[in-house]
Amino acid sequence: MSAVSALRVAFAGTPEFARVALQAILASAHCVVGVFTQPDRRRGRGQKLCASPVKEAALEAQLALSQPATMQDGAALGELCAWRADVLVVVAYGLILPQAVLDAPRLGSINVHASLLPRWRGAAPIQRAILAGDRQSGITLMRMQATLDTGPILLQHPWAIQPTDTAGTLHDALALLGRRTLLEGLDHLAAGRMDGIPQPQAGVTYAAKITKAEARIDWRLSASDIERRVRAFNPQPIAETVLAESRLRIFAGRVYEGSDNPAAAPGSVIAVHAAGPVVQCGEGALILSQVQRPGRKVVRGSEFAAGADLLGRLLG
């Protein structure tokens, strides 16, 4: 790409998924002229103010940086106009952008979304795809509209969800796919070759934000359903249950291929397998292959079972 066709790119994003995209633009021929990211948040036991991954990358690259609490009051629009951006790239930013902001750059605003729209519009497309048992996810690059994830599709690339994928591994794979899709789209925009296709009306689903309450396992569900929940909630917020009034976090589990015990109450430990304890579910059984007790490190299910008398105990 010649220097003449390089775009002036403003960027809006917050988490690690967005950082990957920002660093891809920085390594390309395009020029990042400014970055929006959410204000620092308090995290961890000490509740210290922590910068977002995008802020860290922007500071390292010595980019113009803005952290507005809202995009609705006109101040952010003024900053965006001052940057004279050709296009605004939005990746997992987390704030609502008014139409005036979206329309300000010469080429408008585009968004990298971690699903094949219109399936899984919203905040948690990666986790919801795993929870639903989807076999395919992907990346959509779209033109942005003020309504949630409804804009015309510019590019889409599918990605197969593996049976062992967690939200963490699928996140990392889609972040790399998103990086490639974004750079492809920016090059097309710079060359004037980017016509959007309206999203179909059929197949719309919404990926609501994951809540902590969802991570509490209901052992009345099927083993396959619970196994998907364990994968979808890893690395955040982590599926959990209760054993002897103490929280037990479940980092990994798999459907037991042996015989279950339908007569046992859901949540009962019906066997101790070489890989870990076997828990009866509403249908089938689940092996707990990686767990963590409060104040302890994450251990293999076999190690956990060796240190406790679990057979016949009830989780829940």
C-alpha angles and dihedrals in degrees: 000000000000122000089246092064096047113119128228101234128198113197133206120187144116122192134056092275088062094044090061090055093046093051090049091057091047089055092049132077091262121098123234106214100179145351134220119198134161121272118272113279133211111247142169131023092305092049091223120172108260130193119233119250088251092053090051091052092046093051091047089053091044093236128163104268134197128181107187119178088218137014093209103082101069098247094101090048089056091052092048092051091048090056089058091217121185091207139007114223114202121193121171092324098155100213127097113250118211119227091251090062093045091051097044101088117076092245096033126233131309132194135209108215126185100229142055098265138253084037112081104008110180145041107326110034095146096053094041092052091055093044090053093050093242114175093204138044130159147156129290123195108198142170108253127244128181090252118082115280094324102122127120115283115247100175137357130190121182126221127196116236110224120220089243097047118127123196086260097055093042090048091055093047093048092046089060092044089048090052091054093045093049094051090048090051095047091052090050091049091050090052093047093246106123121108116167125226117216114247114254117253092226122078099030114158131166127228105210119201114274113253128207090238091063090062092067105099120235103205090199088077121089120274091245091052092049091046089056090050091053090053095042093052095049119128093011134058093349121222114263144184136178128257118183091343091306126110117251116194116208115209097171139010140156138205111270112242094200129078118300126206110240090183091063120090114259107264094034118134100235099174143000110234125193088255096048145291118329115225124199114235133190086272121012126344138272131221113219101220101170126024144159131211121205112287092005134104124257109272139182116268091244091057091048092050092048091059098048140051096237108154109115094008118135123231123199 
